[in-house]
Every structure is written in structure tokens, then in C-alpha cells.
Amino acid sequence: MEARGRTLIRRLMPLLLAVGLMAVAFGALAFLEAQPAGGAKSLEELQRLIEQAEQKKSGLSKKIADLDQRLSAIESKLATLGEKIEVVSARLEKQQAKYEQLHAELQEKQRELKRAEIELAWQQKVFDARVVEAYKMGELDYLDVLVDANGFDDLVTRLEFLRRLVESDDDLVGDLTAARNTVKTQKHEVLVDTREARAIRDELKDRTDELQTLEAEQLAAESAVKADRRAKNEALGDVESDIRAWEAQEAQLASESQGLAGVIVGMQGDGDGRATGSMTWPCSGTLSSPFGWRIHPIFGVRKMHMGIDIGAGYGTPIKAADGGRVIYASWMSGYGNTSIVDHGGGISTLYAHQSQIAISGGPVSRGQVIGYVGSTGYSTGPHLHFEVRVNGNPVDPMGYLN
């Protein structure tokens, strides 16, 4: 009885495996296929966000470049203004000290001039009195004074008187002349110092005005720097927000790619035996984006590209890169209309963003048309996204294409 049970299990095993594989396949299709309406709505929103990011690309890049240039120019101007302000401030301080010293000296000279003028007035008064006295006495005849002397002693006395009188008059005239010269000299010095003080005062005013102008320019430049920096930070904030959204979308695609790897492995078979081992270019066009890590063209961040992009016009035929079996031909989130061909040996190829799928399933030969180039799914223009996967994992297609 036990032997008959084991025999029955051996006979049923192929059937059980077939049922299991069918369950995996139907589960994979449920994972990959999205409802057309719901999927289209989600993808349209995603495309709208991407298009907005693309539109911001040139504007933000130019804006940031312009801001950098303006910041550089303003900071250079600030440095120059700072140097000018230091020079003007130093000159202003020096001239202010010179003006204060000259002003103090001028005040002292004005006091000295006042004293000299008082002395001159006194000497003039004494001189005038002497002139009046001489006028009242009449013209003095020195010879008569000597002839009228009463003896030798009186003569000596008269001679001494005359000598002192002449000396007194000479001293009086000398003092008056000296006082006049002093007043004249001090008036000249006061005039010179006054002119110099006025010149320094005018220069101080000019330097003060210049300093105020420079400080106003500096304040305006600093305000401009702050405003530009705020604008730049806002622009960078917008870019960073776009980057975060982009990274979230990329993470979603990466997650879907990992899920796709498991699905492909579950659906793969022997490829129907049509694989030649050599792949042909899947459509006519130019390579627009290679496989692998790349610097994102908008934000400058590194992203993984899991296939190659071939730029081509709408409706360009897409051909199977090698013989095999079409194991998937339907809508796939992110990829749009997509075909997957199993070539056996764990190797499969993926053809995304098709405008129309030509082969829905079954065996295909190398070079057979399986669809047409479009821009469905996560795409901003017509092209073919082509992947080669080994055991479900993406590899560089260029290593397989002739």
C-alpha cells in the first residue's frame, strides 16, 4: 500500500509542478499589470511632475549661475568699499586731529594777537602823549640848553638830561615799531592758520560726505547680498525638493525592478530553443543614454540606469534582439507598454515605452517585429528603453549586442 502511494506521488509530481508554475505566472501578471485607467492617471501625474522639473532645469541653473556671478561681484565690491572706507576713515581721523591741533594753535595766536594789540594801543598812547608834550614845549634847541648852563656841573646835568631824552624818544619809537611789527606778524599768522583751518574743515566735510556715501553703498550692497542669498537658498530649496521627489520616484522604479527580477525568474523557461546566443540591435536609432551609474543631467546626482535608451521616432519598429518566447506583453508601471522575451539560460530582454505591442505572446525569431517605439510610461519623449537581464538582474546590454 505504501509503495503504491509513493508511486502515485511520483506520477503526480510533474502535474503539481506545472500547477505551481502556473500560479507563479498568474501572480506575476497580477503584479505587473495595472488597470489602464488607474495606472494612466498615476503615470500622468508622475509625467507632469517630471516635465515641471525639466522646465525648471534651465531656468534654475541660469538663475543660480546669475546669482553666483552677482554674489561674486557684490562681495568684491564690498571688499573694495571696505578698503575705501578704511582709507577715508584713517584720513578723516588724521585730518580731524590736525584740525583740532590747528584750531587750538589758532585760538592761542588770537589771544597773543589780542595782547599785542593792547600793547600796541598802549605804546601808541604813550607816543601820542610825547608828541603832544613836545608840541606844547615847542622845538627844543639843544645848543641853547647847553649855552645856558651855569657852570660845569650844570652842563653835565644838562647833557645827561638831553641824552636820556633822546634815548627815551628812541625807545618809545622802537617799542611802538616792535609792537606794530608783532601785531602785523601775528595777524598774518592768524590769517594763514585761519585759511588752513578752513581748508581742512572743508576737506573734513568732503571726507565725511564721501564716508557717508561709501557706508550707504556698503549697506545697499550688503542688503543686495542678503537678498540674493535668500533667493539662491529658495532656488536651491526648490531644487532639493525636486531631487527628493526624483529620488522617491527612482526608488519606486528600483523596487519595481527588483520585483520584476523575481517575476521574470518565475516565468522563464528554456526560451523555446530559438536563441542564437547573439543579439542584434533592437531598433534603428542612436544610443542616447548608456547603462550604469550616471550623473543626473538636471540635478547632478548619481543614478542607476538599468538599461540603455535608443532615441527613435514614434512608430519605429522594435525587433526581438534574439530568438525566444514572449513571456510578457502588456502595460507595466513606469515602463508603459512593455514586452519581455525569454531567451533561455536565464537570459531575457525587456522593451519598454512602446506605442503599440505587436506580439502578445508565443515564440519569436531574432529580428522579428514585436512592437513600435513610443513614449508611454515614465518617459518624456519617444525612445526605446532596452534591458538585458540575467536571472532577472539587469546587466549592460552592450556586452550582448553586436
Phi, psi and omega in degrees: 000314178298321179295320179296325179295316180297321179297319180296319179297318180297321181290326182277344185304312179302321180294319179297319179296319180298316179298319179298317180295322178296322179296317178299316182297313180294326176294322179297317180298322179296324179291318187281318188281132174249153176298132185307314184294308182296316180297318180298319181297314180296317181291324177299320178296318179297317179296322179298317179296319180294317179298321177297319178296320178296319180294327179286340188308298185293320181296313180293319180299315179293320181297315180294320178297316178297319179296319178299317179296316180295317178299317179298315180295317181292318179295323175296318179295320178299318179297316178296316179297320178300318178296317179298317180297320178297316180296312182296320179297319178297314178297319180296317179295318179295314180293325178295316178296318179297320180295317180297318178296314180295322179296318178296316178297321180296319178297319178296318179294326176294323176293318177297320178297320179297316179295319180295321179294323176295316178298319179296318179297320178295313180297322178295321179295316178297317180297317180298320179296320179294322178296317179297317180297317180295323179296317181295323182282346183080181182287126183275124178262105184297328181292319178297323180298320182285322182293326182281007181291141179260077176100176185293318182296319179295325179296317179297318180298317181294321178297317178297321179297314180297320180298314181293325179296316179295317179297320180297317179295320179297316179297319180298315179293320180296316179297319180295317180296316180298318179297318179296318179296319179299314179298318181297314181297314183292326175297319179296315180297318178298319179297314180298312181296324179296316178297316179296319179297319178296319179297316179295320179298318178295319179294322176300318179297316179298316181294322178296316178298317179297318180297318178296320178296315180296318180295322177296317177297319179297317179297317179296318180295319179297319177298319179296319179299314181297317179297317180294321179295320176299316180298318181294318179297321177296317179297316179295324177298319177297317180297315180298323176298317177297321180298315180300318178296318179298315181296323178297319179295317179297320179297322178296316179295321179296319178297318178295325179295320178294319176296322179298324180300315179295322180295315181299316179299321180291334183263346185290151175225225181265004178075011179068008175071014183263355182293138179262347183087359179227129184257142177258161179300127189287341175198159178284139181156187182245148178288115183258339178205123184277179178278148171110185179291139181214158174279124182300131185293343182262307189254356176073023178256154183278131179226151179268125175255117191273003177206204174237152176252131178245113180288128181203160181283161177305135175086359177297131182299140175251127185246148176298129182293333177205167179291153179169208181232133176285113182258350176206135177206089183191189178284139177226129183307128180088318182272343184072211177294119189226143173239142175235128180246126176269124182255003181084162179067022180082002183260133176218159177234149183235139183231111189246167175068026182292145173282329181207137177266129184264326182242122184270346179170175178092182183288147175223154178258161177301129179088356180286138180290126180242351180181189184223144184298138176210205181216040180278160179075212184279079186212145179247006180184162183294126175190166175254122171267118187241128179236148168242129181236137177247118185054036176088348183263135183290139175229171181290117181297335184295340177283352182244338184276143174278000000 
